[in-house]
Amino acid sequence: MENVFVIRYSEIGLKGQNREWFEKKLIDNILKIVRPAAVNKRYGRIIVRIGRNDPEVIAQRLKNVFGIQNYSLGYAVSHDMEELKEVVRKVAKLFVEQGLKTFKINAQRGYKEFPMTSLEINREFGAYVLDNFPQLKVDVHNPEFEIGIDVREKEIFVFSGKIPSSGGLPVGVSGRALLLLSGGIDSPVAGWYAMRRGLELQTLTFLSPPMTTEKSVEKILSLGRELSKYLPNGLRMWIVPLTDIQMYIKENAPDEYSLILQRRSMMRIASMIARRSKAKAIVTGENLGQVASQTLTNMAAIEDASSLLVLRPLIGFDKVETTKKAKEIGTFDISIQPYIDSCVAFAPKRPATKSDINEIRKIELQLEKLSDLEYEAFKKRESYRVTYTE
């Protein structure tokens, strides 16, 4: 008898000829995130073998693996009927001790040479559970608990319950993207949704020293560590000083357009770093209409400065939805720490809400030093690599 987790996925199963590649990527990610449990694909299932590890620790780490729909804690046993009965009784006892009253046996016979059919397994083991726990009743339609028996060629898996995971696609199958990570609530959540669609992330944060301090840096790194628990290889983070660019724009451009111009500079610098990092897209935490820079015309004006695709996973979210998800993924308490970020440091009093892209371009032509300042900021970038520790 061996403790295992039986892993299930849904979306990967629809990938046709590419399915094997997606499965391999998922297994690789499980091995790196769940460590040090053994993982293998057996009989069309992914099995995590717990060994001497703590099942609760493994269960918590599995929730951080994108591509998993749900999983069950169970046992791998031999074809010995007495051993199988003992395990079924052990599983049923756990639910009886919780006060549950109705159950169902759900058998699958993947190994057709096994001497009993699925229906016969259901009947025999249902009767066996009733003999051991006469207070229980069988309910095949709406049981309070269900015991799965999956018969395979060399072993039988017994499990019950389904623990939900994050779903989506395994990190890395969709390529790499660069997340513009601020200290706020939205951008870490946008990063979570981007990873859920299979994107491997790096992050870029703009800071404005001396207005932003070392505490701002530590806040950003803390957000990165929290996001890195979903990444099999840790998280590469970039921090770029934006102060010289912001001061130059503030002193030489109309105040109402200064925020848009700053954001366009961010996009150009982000494009430089993304190309250097082999990222194919930029991810932002923008959602339509939330603040002045996130009107339709302003977002178009900002995106115009990027040479890469800009993804906005939160485009249709409201703040309540984003905040709820931030609390679920563990970034909310970090995001609300009161340290100033780059955008706040040089925010205009009355930002334009309907910028004219042609007007913006004319203003930039007059900012003769802007491109040099952007390249200087790019050269001053600092790199960090963070990993999650429990």
TORKOL-4160 file (C-alpha; in steps of 0.2 Angstrom, whole numbers, padded with zeros to 4 digits, m for minus):
390
<pt num="1" X="0000" Y="0000" Z="0000"/>
<pt num="2" X="0007" Y="0017" Z="m0005"/>
<pt num="3" X="0000" Y="0035" Z="m0003"/>
<pt num="4" X="m0003" Y="0044" Z="m0019"/>
<pt num="5" X="m0012" Y="0059" Z="m0027"/>
<pt num="6" X="m0022" Y="0055" Z="m0042"/>
<pt num="7" X="m0021" Y="0070" Z="m0054"/>
<pt num="8" X="m0034" Y="0075" Z="m0066"/>
<pt num="9" X="m0034" Y="0088" Z="m0080"/>
<pt num="10" X="m0048" Y="0094" Z="m0092"/>
<pt num="11" X="m0041" Y="0107" Z="m0104"/>
<pt num="12" X="m0026" Y="0097" Z="m0109"/>
<pt num="13" X="m0036" Y="0082" Z="m0113"/>
<pt num="14" X="m0043" Y="0092" Z="m0128"/>
<pt num="15" X="m0026" Y="0095" Z="m0136"/>
<pt num="16" X="m0027" Y="0081" Z="m0149"/>
<pt num="17" X="m0010" Y="0077" Z="m0156"/>
<pt num="18" X="m0001" Y="0090" Z="m0144"/>
<pt num="19" X="m0008" Y="0081" Z="m0129"/>
<pt num="20" X="0008" Y="0071" Z="m0125"/>
<pt num="21" X="0018" Y="0087" Z="m0125"/>
<pt num="22" X="0006" Y="0096" Z="m0114"/>
<pt num="23" X="0006" Y="0081" Z="m0102"/>
<pt num="24" X="0025" Y="0081" Z="m0101"/>
<pt num="25" X="0026" Y="0100" Z="m0097"/>
<pt num="26" X="0013" Y="0097" Z="m0083"/>
<pt num="27" X="0023" Y="0083" Z="m0076"/>
<pt num="28" X="0039" Y="0093" Z="m0077"/>
<pt num="29" X="0031" Y="0108" Z="m0068"/>
<pt num="30" X="0023" Y="0096" Z="m0054"/>
<pt num="31" X="0041" Y="0089" Z="m0051"/>
<pt num="32" X="0048" Y="0106" Z="m0049"/>
<pt num="33" X="0034" Y="0114" Z="m0039"/>
<pt num="34" X="0029" Y="0099" Z="m0028"/>
<pt num="35" X="0046" Y="0093" Z="m0024"/>
<pt num="36" X="0052" Y="0081" Z="m0018"/>
<pt num="37" X="0038" Y="0068" Z="m0022"/>
<pt num="38" X="0040" Y="0056" Z="m0037"/>
<pt num="39" X="0028" Y="0060" Z="m0052"/>
<pt num="40" X="0024" Y="0048" Z="m0066"/>
<pt num="41" X="0011" Y="0045" Z="m0079"/>
<pt num="42" X="0003" Y="0028" Z="m0078"/>
<pt num="43" X="m0012" Y="0021" Z="m0087"/>
<pt num="44" X="m0017" Y="0038" Z="m0094"/>
<pt num="45" X="m0016" Y="0046" Z="m0077"/>
<pt num="46" X="m0003" Y="0057" Z="m0068"/>
<pt num="47" X="0001" Y="0050" Z="m0051"/>
<pt num="48" X="0011" Y="0059" Z="m0037"/>
<pt num="49" X="0019" Y="0046" Z="m0026"/>
<pt num="50" X="0020" Y="0054" Z="m0008"/>
<pt num="51" X="0033" Y="0043" Z="0000"/>
<pt num="52" X="0038" Y="0050" Z="0016"/>
<pt num="53" X="0032" Y="0067" Z="0013"/>
<pt num="54" X="0018" Y="0076" Z="0022"/>
<pt num="55" X="0002" Y="0074" Z="0012"/>
<pt num="56" X="m0004" Y="0091" Z="0017"/>
<pt num="57" X="0011" Y="0100" Z="0011"/>
<pt num="58" X="0010" Y="0091" Z="m0006"/>
<pt num="59" X="m0008" Y="0095" Z="m0007"/>
<pt num="60" X="m0005" Y="0113" Z="m0004"/>
<pt num="61" X="0009" Y="0114" Z="m0017"/>
<pt num="62" X="m0002" Y="0105" Z="m0030"/>
<pt num="63" X="m0015" Y="0119" Z="m0029"/>
<pt num="64" X="m0001" Y="0130" Z="m0036"/>
<pt num="65" X="0002" Y="0120" Z="m0052"/>
<pt num="66" X="m0008" Y="0127" Z="m0067"/>
<pt num="67" X="m0015" Y="0114" Z="m0078"/>
<pt num="68" X="m0022" Y="0103" Z="m0064"/>
<pt num="69" X="m0041" Y="0103" Z="m0063"/>
<pt num="70" X="m0042" Y="0093" Z="m0047"/>
<pt num="71" X="m0034" Y="0079" Z="m0038"/>
<pt num="72" X="m0038" Y="0065" Z="m0025"/>
<pt num="73" X="m0028" Y="0058" Z="m0010"/>
<pt num="74" X="m0028" Y="0040" Z="m0011"/>
<pt num="75" X="m0018" Y="0023" Z="m0011"/>
<pt num="76" X="m0010" Y="0012" Z="m0023"/>
<pt num="77" X="m0012" Y="m0006" Z="m0019"/>
<pt num="78" X="m0009" Y="m0023" Z="m0027"/>
<pt num="79" X="m0022" Y="m0034" Z="m0034"/>
<pt num="80" X="m0023" Y="m0044" Z="m0018"/>
<pt num="81" X="m0042" Y="m0043" Z="m0013"/>
<pt num="82" X="m0039" Y="m0043" Z="0006"/>
<pt num="83" X="m0027" Y="m0028" Z="0004"/>
<pt num="84" X="m0040" Y="m0019" Z="m0007"/>
<pt num="85" X="m0054" Y="m0022" Z="0006"/>
<pt num="86" X="m0043" Y="m0016" Z="0020"/>
<pt num="87" X="m0039" Y="0000" Z="0011"/>
<pt num="88" X="m0058" Y="0003" Z="0006"/>
<pt num="89" X="m0063" Y="0000" Z="0024"/>
<pt num="90" X="m0049" Y="0013" Z="0030"/>
<pt num="91" X="m0056" Y="0026" Z="0018"/>
<pt num="92" X="m0074" Y="0023" Z="0023"/>
<pt num="93" X="m0070" Y="0024" Z="0041"/>
<pt num="94" X="m0063" Y="0042" Z="0039"/>
<pt num="95" X="m0080" Y="0048" Z="0033"/>
<pt num="96" X="m0090" Y="0038" Z="0046"/>
<pt num="97" X="m0080" Y="0047" Z="0059"/>
<pt num="98" X="m0085" Y="0063" Z="0051"/>
<pt num="99" X="m0104" Y="0058" Z="0053"/>
<pt num="100" X="m0108" Y="0055" Z="0035"/>
<pt num="101" X="m0122" Y="0043" Z="0032"/>
<pt num="102" X="m0123" Y="0039" Z="0013"/>
<pt num="103" X="m0110" Y="0033" Z="0001"/>
<pt num="104" X="m0106" Y="0026" Z="m0016"/>
<pt num="105" X="m0093" Y="0014" Z="m0024"/>
<pt num="106" X="m0087" Y="0020" Z="m0041"/>
<pt num="107" X="m0076" Y="0007" Z="m0049"/>
<pt num="108" X="m0067" Y="0008" Z="m0066"/>
<pt num="109" X="m0059" Y="m0007" Z="m0074"/>
<pt num="110" X="m0045" Y="m0001" Z="m0085"/>
<pt num="111" X="m0037" Y="m0018" Z="m0085"/>
<pt num="112" X="m0049" Y="m0029" Z="m0093"/>
<pt num="113" X="m0041" Y="m0045" Z="m0088"/>
<pt num="114" X="m0046" Y="m0042" Z="m0070"/>
<pt num="115" X="m0058" Y="m0056" Z="m0065"/>
<pt num="116" X="m0072" Y="m0044" Z="m0059"/>
<pt num="117" X="m0082" Y="m0031" Z="m0070"/>
<pt num="118" X="m0084" Y="m0013" Z="m0064"/>
<pt num="119" X="m0102" Y="m0018" Z="m0058"/>
<pt num="120" X="m0097" Y="m0033" Z="m0049"/>
<pt num="121" X="m0083" Y="m0022" Z="m0040"/>
<pt num="122" X="m0097" Y="m0010" Z="m0035"/>
<pt num="123" X="m0108" Y="m0023" Z="m0028"/>
<pt num="124" X="m0095" Y="m0033" Z="m0018"/>
<pt num="125" X="m0086" Y="m0018" Z="m0011"/>
<pt num="126" X="m0103" Y="m0009" Z="m0007"/>
<pt num="127" X="m0108" Y="m0024" Z="0003"/>
<pt num="128" X="m0092" Y="m0025" Z="0011"/>
<pt num="129" X="m0093" Y="m0007" Z="0017"/>
<pt num="130" X="m0111" Y="m0010" Z="0023"/>
<pt num="131" X="m0105" Y="m0025" Z="0033"/>
<pt num="132" X="m0092" Y="m0015" Z="0042"/>
<pt num="133" X="m0102" Y="0001" Z="0044"/>
<pt num="134" X="m0121" Y="m0004" Z="0046"/>
<pt num="135" X="m0125" Y="0014" Z="0050"/>
<pt num="136" X="m0122" Y="0018" Z="0032"/>
<pt num="137" X="m0133" Y="0018" Z="0017"/>
<pt num="138" X="m0130" Y="0017" Z="m0002"/>
<pt num="139" X="m0135" Y="0032" Z="m0012"/>
<pt num="140" X="m0130" Y="0030" Z="m0030"/>
<pt num="141" X="m0137" Y="0047" Z="m0035"/>
<pt num="142" X="m0132" Y="0059" Z="m0022"/>
<pt num="143" X="m0120" Y="0051" Z="m0009"/>
<pt num="144" X="m0112" Y="0061" Z="0004"/>
<pt num="145" X="m0095" Y="0053" Z="0000"/>
<pt num="146" X="m0089" Y="0042" Z="m0014"/>
<pt num="147" X="m0075" Y="0029" Z="m0015"/>
<pt num="148" X="m0066" Y="0027" Z="m0032"/>
<pt num="149" X="m0058" Y="0011" Z="m0036"/>
<pt num="150" X="m0048" Y="0012" Z="m0052"/>
<pt num="151" X="m0041" Y="m0006" Z="m0058"/>
<pt num="152" X="m0025" Y="m0005" Z="m0068"/>
<pt num="153" X="m0013" Y="m0018" Z="m0074"/>
<pt num="154" X="m0001" Y="m0018" Z="m0060"/>
<pt num="155" X="m0010" Y="m0009" Z="m0046"/>
<pt num="156" X="m0027" Y="m0003" Z="m0040"/>
<pt num="157" X="m0030" Y="0015" Z="m0035"/>
<pt num="158" X="m0042" Y="0019" Z="m0021"/>
<pt num="159" X="m0047" Y="0037" Z="m0018"/>
<pt num="160" X="m0061" Y="0048" Z="m0012"/>
<pt num="161" X="m0065" Y="0067" Z="m0014"/>
<pt num="162" X="m0059" Y="0079" Z="m0027"/>
<pt num="163" X="m0048" Y="0094" Z="m0021"/>
<pt num="164" X="m0050" Y="0108" Z="m0034"/>
<pt num="165" X="m0034" Y="0116" Z="m0041"/>
<pt num="166" X="m0031" Y="0131" Z="m0052"/>
<pt num="167" X="m0035" Y="0123" Z="m0069"/>
<pt num="168" X="m0029" Y="0132" Z="m0085"/>
<pt num="169" X="m0013" Y="0127" Z="m0094"/>
<pt num="170" X="0004" Y="0122" Z="m0088"/>
<pt num="171" X="0016" Y="0137" Z="m0086"/>
<pt num="172" X="0027" Y="0138" Z="m0101"/>
<pt num="173" X="0016" Y="0130" Z="m0115"/>
<pt num="174" X="0011" Y="0147" Z="m0121"/>
<pt num="175" X="0028" Y="0155" Z="m0121"/>
<pt num="176" X="0035" Y="0170" Z="m0111"/>
<pt num="177" X="0028" Y="0187" Z="m0107"/>
<pt num="178" X="0034" Y="0202" Z="m0097"/>
<pt num="179" X="0022" Y="0208" Z="m0083"/>
<pt num="180" X="0022" Y="0226" Z="m0079"/>
<pt num="181" X="0022" Y="0224" Z="m0060"/>
<pt num="182" X="0017" Y="0239" Z="m0049"/>
<pt num="183" X="0014" Y="0239" Z="m0030"/>
<pt num="184" X="m0005" Y="0239" Z="m0032"/>
<pt num="185" X="m0018" Y="0226" Z="m0031"/>
<pt num="186" X="m0021" Y="0224" Z="m0050"/>
<pt num="187" X="m0005" Y="0219" Z="m0058"/>
<pt num="188" X="m0001" Y="0203" Z="m0048"/>
<pt num="189" X="m0018" Y="0197" Z="m0051"/>
<pt num="190" X="m0016" Y="0200" Z="m0070"/>
<pt num="191" X="0000" Y="0190" Z="m0068"/>
<pt num="192" X="m0009" Y="0175" Z="m0060"/>
<pt num="193" X="m0021" Y="0175" Z="m0074"/>
<pt num="194" X="m0008" Y="0176" Z="m0087"/>
<pt num="195" X="0001" Y="0161" Z="m0079"/>
<pt num="196" X="m0015" Y="0152" Z="m0079"/>
<pt num="197" X="m0015" Y="0153" Z="m0098"/>
<pt num="198" X="0002" Y="0144" Z="m0099"/>
<pt num="199" X="0013" Y="0160" Z="m0100"/>
<pt num="200" X="0030" Y="0159" Z="m0091"/>
<pt num="201" X="0032" Y="0177" Z="m0083"/>
<pt num="202" X="0046" Y="0189" Z="m0080"/>
<pt num="203" X="0041" Y="0205" Z="m0071"/>
<pt num="204" X="0046" Y="0223" Z="m0074"/>
<pt num="205" X="0044" Y="0237" Z="m0061"/>
<pt num="206" X="0047" Y="0256" Z="m0063"/>
<pt num="207" X="0053" Y="0265" Z="m0047"/>
<pt num="208" X="0056" Y="0283" Z="m0044"/>
<pt num="209" X="0071" Y="0285" Z="m0032"/>
<pt num="210" X="0072" Y="0295" Z="m0020"/>
<pt num="211" X="0053" Y="0296" Z="m0019"/>
<pt num="212" X="0052" Y="0277" Z="m0019"/>
<pt num="213" X="0063" Y="0269" Z="m0006"/>
<pt num="214" X="0071" Y="0252" Z="m0002"/>
<pt num="215" X="0054" Y="0248" Z="0006"/>
<pt num="216" X="0046" Y="0250" Z="m0011"/>
<pt num="217" X="0059" Y="0238" Z="m0018"/>
<pt num="218" X="0056" Y="0225" Z="m0004"/>
<pt num="219" X="0037" Y="0226" Z="m0007"/>
<pt num="220" X="0039" Y="0222" Z="m0026"/>
<pt num="221" X="0051" Y="0208" Z="m0022"/>
<pt num="222" X="0038" Y="0201" Z="m0009"/>
<pt num="223" X="0025" Y="0202" Z="m0023"/>
<pt num="224" X="0037" Y="0193" Z="m0034"/>
<pt num="225" X="0040" Y="0179" Z="m0021"/>
<pt num="226" X="0022" Y="0176" Z="m0019"/>
<pt num="227" X="0019" Y="0175" Z="m0038"/>
<pt num="228" X="0034" Y="0163" Z="m0040"/>
<pt num="229" X="0026" Y="0149" Z="m0031"/>
<pt num="230" X="0016" Y="0146" Z="m0047"/>
<pt num="231" X="0032" Y="0146" Z="m0058"/>
<pt num="232" X="0042" Y="0130" Z="m0059"/>
<pt num="233" X="0059" Y="0139" Z="m0061"/>
<pt num="234" X="0057" Y="0154" Z="m0050"/>
<pt num="235" X="0054" Y="0172" Z="m0056"/>
<pt num="236" X="0066" Y="0184" Z="m0065"/>
<pt num="237" X="0062" Y="0202" Z="m0059"/>
<pt num="238" X="0068" Y="0218" Z="m0067"/>
<pt num="239" X="0068" Y="0235" Z="m0059"/>
<pt num="240" X="0071" Y="0251" Z="m0069"/>
<pt num="241" X="0073" Y="0269" Z="m0062"/>
<pt num="242" X="0061" Y="0281" Z="m0070"/>
<pt num="243" X="0065" Y="0297" Z="m0061"/>
<pt num="244" X="0075" Y="0306" Z="m0074"/>
<pt num="245" X="0062" Y="0303" Z="m0088"/>
<pt num="246" X="0048" Y="0308" Z="m0076"/>
<pt num="247" X="0056" Y="0324" Z="m0072"/>
<pt num="248" X="0060" Y="0328" Z="m0090"/>
<pt num="249" X="0042" Y="0325" Z="m0095"/>
<pt num="250" X="0036" Y="0335" Z="m0081"/>
<pt num="251" X="0047" Y="0350" Z="m0085"/>
<pt num="252" X="0045" Y="0350" Z="m0104"/>
<pt num="253" X="0027" Y="0343" Z="m0108"/>
<pt num="254" X="0009" Y="0348" Z="m0104"/>
<pt num="255" X="0004" Y="0342" Z="m0087"/>
<pt num="256" X="m0012" Y="0334" Z="m0093"/>
<pt num="257" X="m0002" Y="0323" Z="m0105"/>
<pt num="258" X="0012" Y="0319" Z="m0093"/>
<pt num="259" X="0005" Y="0302" Z="m0087"/>
<pt num="260" X="0002" Y="0296" Z="m0104"/>
<pt num="261" X="0019" Y="0301" Z="m0109"/>
<pt num="262" X="0027" Y="0292" Z="m0094"/>
<pt num="263" X="0017" Y="0276" Z="m0098"/>
<pt num="264" X="0023" Y="0277" Z="m0116"/>
<pt num="265" X="0041" Y="0278" Z="m0110"/>
<pt num="266" X="0038" Y="0263" Z="m0099"/>
<pt num="267" X="0031" Y="0253" Z="m0114"/>
<pt num="268" X="0046" Y="0257" Z="m0125"/>
<pt num="269" X="0058" Y="0252" Z="m0111"/>
<pt num="270" X="0047" Y="0236" Z="m0108"/>
<pt num="271" X="0049" Y="0232" Z="m0126"/>
<pt num="272" X="0068" Y="0233" Z="m0125"/>
<pt num="273" X="0068" Y="0221" Z="m0110"/>
<pt num="274" X="0056" Y="0210" Z="m0117"/>
<pt num="275" X="0066" Y="0207" Z="m0133"/>
<pt num="276" X="0082" Y="0204" Z="m0122"/>
<pt num="277" X="0072" Y="0192" Z="m0112"/>
<pt num="278" X="0064" Y="0183" Z="m0127"/>
<pt num="279" X="0047" Y="0188" Z="m0121"/>
<pt num="280" X="0033" Y="0189" Z="m0134"/>
<pt num="281" X="0021" Y="0200" Z="m0125"/>
<pt num="282" X="0018" Y="0213" Z="m0112"/>
<pt num="283" X="0005" Y="0210" Z="m0098"/>
<pt num="284" X="m0003" Y="0224" Z="m0088"/>
<pt num="285" X="m0015" Y="0225" Z="m0074"/>
<pt num="286" X="m0026" Y="0238" Z="m0084"/>
<pt num="287" X="m0045" Y="0237" Z="m0084"/>
<pt num="288" X="m0056" Y="0248" Z="m0094"/>
<pt num="289" X="m0062" Y="0264" Z="m0086"/>
<pt num="290" X="m0054" Y="0261" Z="m0069"/>
<pt num="291" X="m0043" Y="0277" Z="m0069"/>
<pt num="292" X="m0039" Y="0291" Z="m0080"/>
<pt num="293" X="m0025" Y="0282" Z="m0090"/>
<pt num="294" X="m0037" Y="0267" Z="m0093"/>
<pt num="295" X="m0050" Y="0275" Z="m0105"/>
<pt num="296" X="m0051" Y="0267" Z="m0122"/>
<pt num="297" X="m0041" Y="0282" Z="m0130"/>
<pt num="298" X="m0028" Y="0283" Z="m0117"/>
<pt num="299" X="m0025" Y="0264" Z="m0117"/>
<pt num="300" X="m0023" Y="0265" Z="m0136"/>
<pt num="301" X="m0011" Y="0279" Z="m0135"/>
<pt num="302" X="0000" Y="0270" Z="m0122"/>
<pt num="303" X="m0001" Y="0253" Z="m0132"/>
<pt num="304" X="0005" Y="0263" Z="m0148"/>
<pt num="305" X="0022" Y="0264" Z="m0140"/>
<pt num="306" X="0024" Y="0246" Z="m0138"/>
<pt num="307" X="0032" Y="0235" Z="m0151"/>
<pt num="308" X="0025" Y="0219" Z="m0144"/>
<pt num="309" X="0007" Y="0213" Z="m0141"/>
<pt num="310" X="0000" Y="0220" Z="m0125"/>
<pt num="311" X="m0011" Y="0208" Z="m0115"/>
<pt num="312" X="m0024" Y="0214" Z="m0102"/>
<pt num="313" X="m0031" Y="0199" Z="m0092"/>
<pt num="314" X="m0042" Y="0211" Z="m0081"/>
<pt num="315" X="m0049" Y="0221" Z="m0095"/>
<pt num="316" X="m0067" Y="0217" Z="m0089"/>
<pt num="317" X="m0064" Y="0216" Z="m0071"/>
<pt num="318" X="m0071" Y="0228" Z="m0057"/>
<pt num="319" X="m0061" Y="0231" Z="m0041"/>
<pt num="320" X="m0071" Y="0220" Z="m0031"/>
<pt num="321" X="m0067" Y="0205" Z="m0042"/>
<pt num="322" X="m0049" Y="0209" Z="m0043"/>
<pt num="323" X="m0048" Y="0212" Z="m0024"/>
<pt num="324" X="m0056" Y="0195" Z="m0021"/>
<pt num="325" X="m0044" Y="0186" Z="m0032"/>
<pt num="326" X="m0029" Y="0195" Z="m0024"/>
<pt num="327" X="m0034" Y="0189" Z="m0007"/>
<pt num="328" X="m0036" Y="0171" Z="m0014"/>
<pt num="329" X="m0018" Y="0171" Z="m0021"/>
<pt num="330" X="m0010" Y="0179" Z="m0007"/>
<pt num="331" X="m0005" Y="0196" Z="m0014"/>
<pt num="332" X="m0018" Y="0207" Z="m0006"/>
<pt num="333" X="m0009" Y="0210" Z="0010"/>
<pt num="334" X="0007" Y="0214" Z="0002"/>
<pt num="335" X="m0001" Y="0226" Z="m0011"/>
<pt num="336" X="m0010" Y="0237" Z="0002"/>
<pt num="337" X="0007" Y="0241" Z="0011"/>
<pt num="338" X="0008" Y="0260" Z="0011"/>
<pt num="339" X="0024" Y="0262" Z="0000"/>
<pt num="340" X="0023" Y="0274" Z="m0014"/>
<pt num="341" X="0025" Y="0268" Z="m0032"/>
<pt num="342" X="0032" Y="0276" Z="m0048"/>
<pt num="343" X="0015" Y="0282" Z="m0055"/>
<pt num="344" X="0010" Y="0290" Z="m0039"/>
<pt num="345" X="0026" Y="0300" Z="m0037"/>
<pt num="346" X="0023" Y="0311" Z="m0053"/>
<pt num="347" X="0004" Y="0310" Z="m0056"/>
<pt num="348" X="m0003" Y="0325" Z="m0064"/>
<pt num="349" X="m0017" Y="0335" Z="m0055"/>
<pt num="350" X="m0029" Y="0334" Z="m0070"/>
<pt num="351" X="m0024" Y="0320" Z="m0082"/>
<pt num="352" X="m0031" Y="0319" Z="m0099"/>
<pt num="353" X="m0045" Y="0306" Z="m0101"/>
<pt num="354" X="m0046" Y="0307" Z="m0120"/>
<pt num="355" X="m0029" Y="0309" Z="m0127"/>
<pt num="356" X="m0026" Y="0312" Z="m0146"/>
<pt num="357" X="m0012" Y="0300" Z="m0152"/>
<pt num="358" X="m0007" Y="0313" Z="m0165"/>
<pt num="359" X="m0005" Y="0326" Z="m0152"/>
<pt num="360" X="0005" Y="0314" Z="m0141"/>
<pt num="361" X="0017" Y="0310" Z="m0155"/>
<pt num="362" X="0020" Y="0329" Z="m0159"/>
<pt num="363" X="0024" Y="0332" Z="m0141"/>
<pt num="364" X="0036" Y="0318" Z="m0141"/>
<pt num="365" X="0045" Y="0325" Z="m0156"/>
<pt num="366" X="0049" Y="0340" Z="m0146"/>
<pt num="367" X="0056" Y="0330" Z="m0132"/>
<pt num="368" X="0073" Y="0328" Z="m0140"/>
<pt num="369" X="0081" Y="0320" Z="m0125"/>
<pt num="370" X="0067" Y="0307" Z="m0121"/>
<pt num="371" X="0074" Y="0292" Z="m0131"/>
<pt num="372" X="0092" Y="0295" Z="m0124"/>
<pt num="373" X="0084" Y="0295" Z="m0106"/>
<pt num="374" X="0074" Y="0279" Z="m0110"/>
<pt num="375" X="0090" Y="0270" Z="m0116"/>
<pt num="376" X="0099" Y="0276" Z="m0100"/>
<pt num="377" X="0085" Y="0269" Z="m0089"/>
<pt num="378" X="0086" Y="0253" Z="m0099"/>
<pt num="379" X="0105" Y="0252" Z="m0095"/>
<pt num="380" X="0102" Y="0255" Z="m0077"/>
<pt num="381" X="0090" Y="0240" Z="m0075"/>
<pt num="382" X="0093" Y="0229" Z="m0060"/>
<pt num="383" X="0089" Y="0210" Z="m0061"/>
<pt num="384" X="0083" Y="0199" Z="m0047"/>
<pt num="385" X="0078" Y="0181" Z="m0046"/>
<pt num="386" X="0066" Y="0176" Z="m0032"/>
<pt num="387" X="0058" Y="0159" Z="m0027"/>
<pt num="388" X="0044" Y="0155" Z="m0015"/>
<pt num="389" X="0048" Y="0149" Z="0002"/>
<pt num="390" X="0034" Y="0142" Z="0013"/>
